[in-house]
Amino acid sequence: MILYGIETFFTNVFACWPVAFYWDSTIPDGKCINKTILGFTNAGITILTDVMILVLPIFILKGLLLPRRQKIGVSLVLSLGGL
């Protein structure tokens, strides 16, 4: 997650060269990467990490020595984070 945060920061700051070309497209010889693809890629990675964060506790719950009903209850409480 730290590496993803660093990557996202730098790809957003340096999406255009020179950086000022991002908001001033009249600068000659300015270039930008495809911002639409960058946005969809970042959204996809964020969705993937959200799903991983929701699924990881399920594997931990399997190993707990709790009755089935309590495991289901804890799973439901943890799944509320998905809302």
FENZIWO-V904915 format. One record per pair of residues at least 12 apart in sequence whose ideal C-beta (glycine too) atoms are under 6 Angstrom apart, sorted by the first residue. I is the first residue (numbers start at 1). J is the second residue. Records with the same first field share a line. If there is no record, write none. Layout:
I=J + J
This chain:
8=42
15=32 + 33
16=32
17=31
54=82
57=78
61=75
